Amino acid sequence: MNEYRHRMGIFQEILRLHAEEELEGAARFWMKQTRPPEELYDITEDPHEINNLADDPAYREELERMRGALDQWMDERLAIWEIFRRSSSGNDSGLMGSNRIHKPRFL
């Protein structure tokens, strides 16, 4: 974290409240150390991206549609990368070994 930010009085208060587990709402979300594997937000209703809808059954179809779009995007880029790698290395082994790119796996 930014050292300057830690010296500010308001941030000291946020750190104190966080340590005592008294933060609520956006402040609590902002202080999280990790993020969930998938996030989905309605940025019209939730422009600050606080309410993660990824686990909401009402948004399952939208989440699956977006997963498919990501898979397609990744497949397109992987194919381009493989062509580039083969042409630049003279090796026709594809994306094997330490240079292999992995697509994300969803839960």
C-alpha positions as YAML, in Angstrom:
chain: A
units: angstrom
residues:
- id: 1
  name: MET
  ca: [0.00, 0.00, 0.00]
- id: 2
  name: ASN
  ca: [0.98, 3.58, -0.50]
- id: 3
  name: GLU
  ca: [3.06, 4.84, 2.43]
- id: 4
  name: TYR
  ca: [1.80, 8.42, 2.01]
- id: 5
  name: ARG
  ca: [-1.79, 7.20, 2.28]
- id: 6
  name: HIS
  ca: [-0.97, 5.40, 5.55]
- id: 7
  name: ARG
  ca: [0.09, 8.67, 7.18]
- id: 8
  name: MET
  ca: [-3.20, 10.43, 6.49]
- id: 9
  name: GLY
  ca: [-5.51, 10.75, 9.49]
- id: 10
  name: ILE
  ca: [-8.60, 9.48, 7.69]
- id: 11
  name: PHE
  ca: [-6.76, 6.42, 6.47]
- id: 12
  name: GLN
  ca: [-5.50, 5.72, 9.98]
- id: 13
  name: GLU
  ca: [-9.13, 5.70, 11.08]
- id: 14
  name: ILE
  ca: [-10.07, 3.35, 8.23]
- id: 15
  name: LEU
  ca: [-7.24, 1.00, 9.23]
- id: 16
  name: ARG
  ca: [-8.40, 1.07, 12.85]
- id: 17
  name: LEU
  ca: [-12.00, 0.30, 11.90]
- id: 18
  name: HIS
  ca: [-10.83, -2.44, 9.54]
- id: 19
  name: ALA
  ca: [-8.72, -4.06, 12.27]
- id: 20
  name: GLU
  ca: [-11.74, -4.02, 14.58]
- id: 21
  name: GLU
  ca: [-13.98, -5.39, 11.78]
- id: 22
  name: GLU
  ca: [-16.27, -2.37, 12.03]
- id: 23
  name: LEU
  ca: [-16.12, -1.19, 8.41]
- id: 24
  name: GLU
  ca: [-19.32, -1.45, 6.39]
- id: 25
  name: GLY
  ca: [-20.37, -1.13, 2.77]
- id: 26
  name: ALA
  ca: [-17.92, 0.18, 0.20]
- id: 27
  name: ALA
  ca: [-15.17, 0.82, 2.76]
- id: 28
  name: ARG
  ca: [-15.25, -2.81, 3.86]
- id: 29
  name: PHE
  ca: [-15.12, -4.00, 0.26]
- id: 30
  name: TRP
  ca: [-12.28, -1.58, -0.54]
- id: 31
  name: MET
  ca: [-10.10, -2.98, 2.26]
- id: 32
  name: LYS
  ca: [-10.42, -6.64, 1.20]
- id: 33
  name: GLN
  ca: [-7.07, -8.30, 0.60]
- id: 34
  name: THR
  ca: [-8.32, -10.75, -2.05]
- id: 35
  name: ARG
  ca: [-10.94, -10.71, -4.77]
- id: 36
  name: PRO
  ca: [-13.30, -13.50, -5.81]
- id: 37
  name: PRO
  ca: [-12.39, -15.58, -8.89]
- id: 38
  name: GLU
  ca: [-15.25, -14.01, -10.87]
- id: 39
  name: GLU
  ca: [-16.89, -10.63, -10.60]
- id: 40
  name: LEU
  ca: [-20.01, -9.35, -12.35]
- id: 41
  name: TYR
  ca: [-21.49, -5.91, -11.70]
- id: 42
  name: ASP
  ca: [-24.46, -3.92, -12.93]
- id: 43
  name: ILE
  ca: [-22.53, -0.70, -13.50]
- id: 44
  name: THR
  ca: [-25.71, 1.27, -14.16]
- id: 45
  name: GLU
  ca: [-27.17, 0.45, -10.75]
- id: 46
  name: ASP
  ca: [-23.84, -0.12, -8.98]
- id: 47
  name: PRO
  ca: [-21.26, 2.23, -10.61]
- id: 48
  name: HIS
  ca: [-18.74, 1.69, -7.79]
- id: 49
  name: GLU
  ca: [-18.86, -2.10, -8.30]
- id: 50
  name: ILE
  ca: [-19.70, -3.04, -4.72]
- id: 51
  name: ASN
  ca: [-22.40, -5.70, -5.20]
- id: 52
  name: ASN
  ca: [-20.85, -8.72, -6.98]
- id: 53
  name: LEU
  ca: [-23.60, -10.51, -8.91]
- id: 54
  name: ALA
  ca: [-21.48, -13.47, -10.06]
- id: 55
  name: ASP
  ca: [-23.10, -15.84, -7.57]
- id: 56
  name: ASP
  ca: [-26.63, -14.50, -8.08]
- id: 57
  name: PRO
  ca: [-28.76, -17.14, -9.92]
- id: 58
  name: ALA
  ca: [-30.66, -14.35, -11.69]
- id: 59
  name: TYR
  ca: [-27.45, -13.45, -13.56]
- id: 60
  name: ARG
  ca: [-26.30, -16.99, -14.40]
- id: 61
  name: GLU
  ca: [-27.14, -16.72, -18.12]
- id: 62
  name: GLU
  ca: [-25.35, -13.39, -18.43]
- id: 63
  name: LEU
  ca: [-22.31, -14.76, -16.61]
- id: 64
  name: GLU
  ca: [-22.23, -17.82, -18.88]
- id: 65
  name: ARG
  ca: [-22.54, -15.59, -21.96]
- id: 66
  name: MET
  ca: [-19.60, -13.51, -20.75]
- id: 67
  name: ARG
  ca: [-17.55, -16.65, -20.01]
- id: 68
  name: GLY
  ca: [-18.15, -17.76, -23.59]
- id: 69
  name: ALA
  ca: [-17.08, -14.37, -24.92]
- id: 70
  name: LEU
  ca: [-13.89, -14.55, -22.83]
- id: 71
  name: ASP
  ca: [-13.17, -18.09, -24.06]
- id: 72
  name: GLN
  ca: [-13.59, -16.95, -27.66]
- id: 73
  name: TRP
  ca: [-11.36, -13.92, -27.09]
- id: 74
  name: MET
  ca: [-8.69, -16.08, -25.44]
- id: 75
  name: ASP
  ca: [-8.85, -18.68, -28.24]
- id: 76
  name: GLU
  ca: [-8.34, -15.96, -30.86]
- id: 77
  name: ARG
  ca: [-5.34, -14.50, -29.02]
- id: 78
  name: LEU
  ca: [-3.81, -17.91, -28.31]
- id: 79
  name: ALA
  ca: [-3.99, -18.78, -32.00]
- id: 80
  name: ILE
  ca: [-2.25, -15.50, -32.90]
- id: 81
  name: TRP
  ca: [0.37, -16.08, -30.21]
- id: 82
  name: GLU
  ca: [1.04, -19.61, -31.44]
- id: 83
  name: ILE
  ca: [1.56, -18.40, -35.03]
- id: 84
  name: PHE
  ca: [3.90, -15.64, -33.82]
- id: 85
  name: ARG
  ca: [5.85, -17.99, -31.57]
- id: 86
  name: ARG
  ca: [6.30, -20.61, -34.28]
- id: 87
  name: SER
  ca: [7.44, -18.06, -36.82]
- id: 88
  name: SER
  ca: [9.86, -16.30, -34.48]
- id: 89
  name: SER
  ca: [11.45, -19.41, -32.95]
- id: 90
  name: GLY
  ca: [11.51, -21.71, -35.92]
- id: 91
  name: ASN
  ca: [10.00, -24.27, -33.58]
- id: 92
  name: ASP
  ca: [6.74, -25.93, -34.56]
- id: 93
  name: SER
  ca: [6.05, -27.31, -31.07]
- id: 94
  name: GLY
  ca: [3.29, -24.80, -30.34]
- id: 95
  name: LEU
  ca: [2.68, -23.50, -26.85]
- id: 96
  name: MET
  ca: [4.31, -26.30, -24.92]
- id: 97
  name: GLY
  ca: [6.65, -26.10, -21.95]
- id: 98
  name: SER
  ca: [7.35, -22.98, -19.89]
- id: 99
  name: ASN
  ca: [5.92, -20.62, -22.54]
- id: 100
  name: ARG
  ca: [2.50, -22.22, -22.47]
- id: 101
  name: ILE
  ca: [-0.40, -19.83, -21.90]
- id: 102
  name: HIS
  ca: [-3.27, -21.17, -19.83]
- id: 103
  name: LYS
  ca: [-6.89, -20.18, -20.23]
- id: 104
  name: PRO
  ca: [-8.71, -19.44, -16.97]
- id: 105
  name: ARG
  ca: [-10.83, -22.21, -15.52]
- id: 106
  name: PHE
  ca: [-14.11, -21.18, -13.99]
- id: 107
  name: LEU
  ca: [-15.69, -22.74, -10.98]
...
